[in-house]
Amino acid sequence: MQPSNKQDHHDPAQGREAERDMLSLTFALRNGRKAGIARTAKVFEMFEAKIHHLETRPARISKNAPDDLDFFVRCEVLNCEISSLVNSLKRVAEDVKAHREEKAPWFPKKIRDLDKCHHLITKYDPDLDHDHPGYTDPEYRKRRAFIADLAFNFRQGDPLPRVEYTAQETTTWKEIYQKLNSLYPTHACKQYLDAFHQLEKYCGYQADHIPQLRDVSAFLTERTGFKLRPVAGLLSARDFLAGLAFRVFHCTQYIRHPSCPMHSPEPDCCHELLGHIPMLADKEFAQFSQNIGLASLGALDADIEKLSTLYWFTVEFGLCKQNGHIKAYGAGLLSSYGELMYALSTKPEYKPFNPNVMVVQPYQDQTFQPIYFVADDFEDAKSQLQKYALMIKKPFTLHYDPFTCNIEVLDSPGKVKEIITRLKDDLKNLCHAFEKLS
């Protein structure tokens, strides 16, 4: 599935007066500690500021050393009153400096929070998009609505819904499956081919059968810890990437319209099962995908847009070098007969894997890509992505706990020490194992 760059926005004016922002203040009190503190406290009281942290120390630049203090205050205040509070503070203190902390967007911290990540983009919806091949087909739209309801009603922990595919749907799948399968041996990367053969063996991947999410999810969980979650359509980039952070892949269950078997304007089960699933069964690629998801949590809209563009040129349309040849690992290529042939021809332009270049590269979602980025290997791609993720500005650091499938905000030294202790224990066990083998 490919995330959409289109972001959902709420009306910024709505509830504006009730919003509170976190404010960091530094100021100095001169000549008369007691009186100055009392006047300053009244300012914070007057604006109903909620103080989270207060720290004082002797002033660095002092005229009257025993009585001069530097203050640091971190407080929560109505955003409409910030300027008034700062101006009032300047009347009773010196060297007043204020910094409004950037408020991070909400993000899921527990895997069950993904139940709230359901914002769909209606750009390619067959009920609304006149150009969708299913727009004039009421039976197809009715079928889509039935399968969509299965996803809408799903909650974390529920068994994955089964879809009994019709003969027509299976015929569409068969045509796509056979045509793509003829290209995979020469065009797909080794990791894809290895996993695809395993899926044929254990998950019912065959021309006459559309695999069920339940079987495929169990296979992935054993291989890389990834799980599937049904989704009704094209998710917003923020919600889709958030799922990857928990090793959850949002997967559609409907199939494209039979009139256009070789092209779909939106992700469908052919795109997911043939394009994405085999690559998510590879450990290096699974970790790369999760890293993109982790980088997205709490990121601002501008960074989400860059990360979804990075996703587009890697997970969707990525190429890599293997044994002196260029092979495909992107799901958008591996589920599209025409673009897979085009991408490995002499027509497009190839560029080396570079996240800083990729995130600003315009892309095409209606025709073949004019430019593809080629990775030397997944380990190098993962390393470059991690460096890029560190450049995304956030007021916190996050850690994924694989035991609880939760996201921890590392906001205290104790939490960091606890993780370091766990890593030390793992390292001791690995060193012991290495000594035995040596």
Buried (B, 14 or more C-beta within 10 A) or exposed (E): BBBBBBBEEEEEEEEEEEEBBBBBBBBBBBEEBEEBBEBBEEBBEEBEBEBEEEEEEEBEEBEEEEBBBBBEBBBBBBBEBBEBBBEBBBEBBBBBEBEEEEBBEEBBBEBBBBBEBBBBBEBBBBEEBEEBBBBEBEEBBEBBBEBBEBBEEBEBEEEBBEBEBEEEBBBBBBBBBEBBBEBBEEBBBEBBBBBBEBBEEEBBBBEEBBBBBBBBBBBBEEBBBBBBBBBBBBBBBBBBBBBBBBBBBBBBBBBBBBEEBBEBBBBBBBBBBBBBBBBBBBEBBBBBBBBBBBBBBBBBBEBBBBBBBBBBBBBBBBBBBBEEEBBBBBBBBBBBBEBBBBBBEEEBEEBEBEBEEBBEBEBEBEEBBEBBBBBEBBEEBBEBBBEBBEEBEBEEEBBBEEEEBBBBBBEEEEBBEBEEEEEEEEEEEEEEEEEEEE
